Amino acid sequence: MSKDNRPGAGPPPEADVEDIARALDDALPYPMQLDASRLRFIAGQLAERLQIARRPAHPLWQPEPPCEPGPPPEDPAALEQER
């Protein structure tokens, strides 16, 4: 059984530094923010010390649903006429 509990699925894909940085950013508490360079540094240090695999079924690795289209942009000429 794989680490994400799928029988016969094989080992989960190994996480690279960008994957680890993304997971760290996602796992941080809301008020705590680290810039991308610090996240990559921490991720690189972890990658040197650990073998880390992604859980493909986790919501973090799922494609995001497409955004709903916003309202159409206003016609600049119409804005000028309102003034």
N, C-alpha and C positions, 0 to 999 in steps of 0.2 A: 504494500500500500504506500502511496506517495505521502509526502508531508502535508498535502492539502486534503488528505482523506479520500482520494479518488483511487479505487483499486485499479492496478494495471496502468496507471497513467505515467509511470516513470518518475524520475526525480524532477522536482520543480526547477524552473530555469534559475541560473545563478544571477544574482543582482549585481549590476555594475555600480560605479560610484554615483552616476546620475540617478539610478533607481533608489539607492540608499539615501541620497540627499532629498529626493522627493518624499520618501517614506518618513524621514526625520521631520521635514517641514509639515507633513500631514499629521504627525504624532504630537507636535508641540502644543502645549496649552494655548488657548486663544490669545491671552495678553502678551505672550512671549513671541517675539519675532526675531529671526536671525536672517541676515542677508545671504544671498546665494553663495557668495565666496566662502563664508564661514560654514555653511551647510556642506559644501563640497569638501572643505578641509576636514571636517569631522567625518564625513562619509569615507574619504580616502584613508583616514587613520583606521577606521573600523574595517575597511576592506583589506588593509594590510594584516590585520590581526584575526579576522574571522572569515569563515566561509558562510556567506549569507545567500539565501535563496528567496525568491519571490513566491508568494502564494497567488497563483493566477486567478483564483476565484474571488480574491478580496476586492471589494468595491474600488479601492484606489487604482487598480490596474484595469478596470473596465472602461470602455469608451464612454465619454460624456455624451448625454443626449444633446441633440442639436438645439440651439437657442431659438426661441420663437422670434420671428421678425419683428422689429420695432416699428414705430410709426414712420411713414415716409418723411424725408426731410422737407422742411418748408421751402417754398419758392422764395428766394431772396427778393425778387421783384415785388411779390405780394407784401412782404414785410415793409418795403420802402413806401408802398402806397398807403399803408395803415398809419404812417407817421404824420 
